[in-house]
């Protein structure tokens, strides 16, 4: 199976970013995955290899709101920040996973910041 050049390029960027970033239990990594229709975010403790918290645009409370994909992304970021606050996490490291920091990826970061997560 031949991969698309755009996918290969994003994977190379993603691996370069992951070489420099790592999350811990105190300051986890906020990882973003963006598909054409949905967006998924996770707080990951790389030391123990565990996902601490996760949120996506498929969650019932977010999916029920009929808004644009960018506004949905902002809601997903805020939802993850609320879950992190319940677990006592106030800071994280942002991992854009090779996507440009623009549009939906930026909206996730803005939503998380507005809800109290620092990075």
ZASE-237188 format. One line per 5 residues: number of its first residue (from 1); their letters; for each residue x, y, z of C-alpha. Coordinates in nm, 4 decimals, decimal comma. Layout:
N
NUM) A) X/Y/Z ~ ...
% end
This chain:
119
1) XXXXX) 0,0000/0,0000/0,0000 ~ 0,1451/0,3325/-0,1067 ~ 0,1000/0,6136/0,1435 ~ 0,0070/0,9630/0,0412 ~ 0,2978/1,2105/0,0494
6) XXXXX) 0,0990/1,4392/0,2802 ~ 0,0566/1,1556/0,5329 ~ 0,4249/1,0623/0,5169 ~ 0,5280/1,4251/0,5661 ~ 0,2994/1,4636/0,8693
11) XXXXX) 0,4364/1,1430/1,0229 ~ 0,7954/1,2688/0,9885 ~ 0,7019/1,5985/1,1542 ~ 0,5114/1,4068/1,4244 ~ 0,8100/1,1844/1,5056
16) XXXXX) 1,0361/1,4912/1,5265 ~ 0,7990/1,6578/1,7700 ~ 0,7726/1,3397/1,9807 ~ 1,1524/1,3210/2,0065 ~ 1,1488/1,6574/2,1837
21) XXXXX) 0,8292/1,6215/2,3948 ~ 0,7398/1,3836/2,6722 ~ 0,4645/1,3895/2,9285 ~ 0,4789/1,2857/3,2919 ~ 0,2124/1,2282/3,5561
26) XXXXX) 0,2578/1,5849/3,6848 ~ 0,2726/1,7463/3,3382 ~ 0,1142/1,5138/3,0789 ~ 0,1251/1,5471/2,7014 ~ -0,1918/1,6792/2,5346
31) XXXXX) -0,2065/1,4888/2,2066 ~ -0,4407/1,5897/1,9224 ~ -0,5721/1,3698/1,6408 ~ -0,7792/1,5316/1,3696 ~ -0,9854/1,3384/1,1156
36) XXXXX) -1,2006/1,4904/0,8431 ~ -1,5120/1,4860/1,0598 ~ -1,3989/1,4542/1,4227 ~ -1,1236/1,5571/1,6618 ~ -0,9812/1,3570/1,9505
41) XXXXX) -0,7569/1,4746/2,2365 ~ -0,5819/1,2834/2,5140 ~ -0,3712/1,3631/2,8173 ~ -0,0931/1,1043/2,8155 ~ 0,1619/1,0082/3,0817
46) XXXXX) 0,4537/0,8865/2,8672 ~ 0,6584/0,7655/3,1656 ~ 0,3974/0,5024/3,2566 ~ 0,2446/0,4751/2,9085 ~ -0,1067/0,5578/3,0311
51) XXXXX) -0,3854/0,7805/2,9019 ~ -0,4979/0,9989/3,1932 ~ -0,7994/1,1659/3,0317 ~ -0,9560/1,1861/2,6868 ~ -1,2242/1,3799/2,5034
56) XXXXX) -1,3562/1,3821/2,1493 ~ -1,6167/1,5409/1,9278 ~ -1,8077/1,2106/1,9499 ~ -1,8928/1,2655/2,3187 ~ -2,2701/1,2932/2,3611
61) XXXXX) -2,2736/1,6381/2,5237 ~ -2,0547/1,7833/2,2453 ~ -2,2159/1,5981/1,9543 ~ -2,5631/1,7208/2,0545 ~ -2,4596/2,0826/1,9891
66) XXXXX) -2,4933/2,1707/1,6219 ~ -2,1961/2,4025/1,5640 ~ -1,9082/2,4225/1,3160 ~ -1,6075/2,1897/1,3372 ~ -1,3849/2,4681/1,4723
71) XXXXX) -1,6323/2,5553/1,7480 ~ -1,6689/2,1841/1,8260 ~ -1,2906/2,1617/1,8620 ~ -1,2974/2,4450/2,1135 ~ -1,5633/2,2584/2,3144
76) XXXXX) -1,3499/1,9422/2,3072 ~ -1,0500/2,1337/2,4452 ~ -1,2625/2,2833/2,7233 ~ -1,4074/1,9404/2,8059 ~ -1,0602/1,7891/2,8400
81) XXXXX) -0,9465/2,0790/3,0594 ~ -1,2439/2,0230/3,2925 ~ -1,1602/1,6513/3,3184 ~ -0,7962/1,7404/3,3922 ~ -0,9007/1,9874/3,6635
86) XXXXX) -1,1066/1,7131/3,8314 ~ -0,7915/1,4984/3,8376 ~ -0,5833/1,7868/3,9788 ~ -0,3834/1,8548/3,6612 ~ -0,3242/2,2218/3,5828
91) XXXXX) -0,0340/2,2097/3,3325 ~ 0,0478/2,0034/3,0244 ~ 0,2698/1,9900/2,7149 ~ 0,0892/2,0489/2,3829 ~ 0,1549/1,7932/2,1062
96) XXXXX) 0,0030/1,9017/1,7748 ~ 0,0921/1,5643/1,6153 ~ 0,2366/1,7127/1,2979 ~ -0,0671/1,9263/1,2157 ~ -0,0263/2,2983/1,1596
101) XXXXX) -0,1112/2,5095/1,4653 ~ -0,4065/2,6614/1,2854 ~ -0,7818/2,6119/1,2621 ~ -0,9185/2,3182/1,4611 ~ -0,5877/2,2351/1,6333
106) XXXXX) -0,5548/2,5948/1,7527 ~ -0,9200/2,5921/1,8632 ~ -0,8541/2,2891/2,0859 ~ -0,5608/2,4700/2,2473 ~ -0,7643/2,7894/2,2959
111) XXXXX) -1,0555/2,5991/2,4493 ~ -0,8249/2,4159/2,6907 ~ -0,6495/2,7390/2,7910 ~ -0,9777/2,9220/2,8512 ~ -1,0960/2,6355/3,0742
116) XXXX) -0,7816/2,6650/3,2895 ~ -0,5206/2,4275/3,1458 ~ -0,1734/2,5838/3,1144 ~ 0,0853/2,5008/2,8474
% end
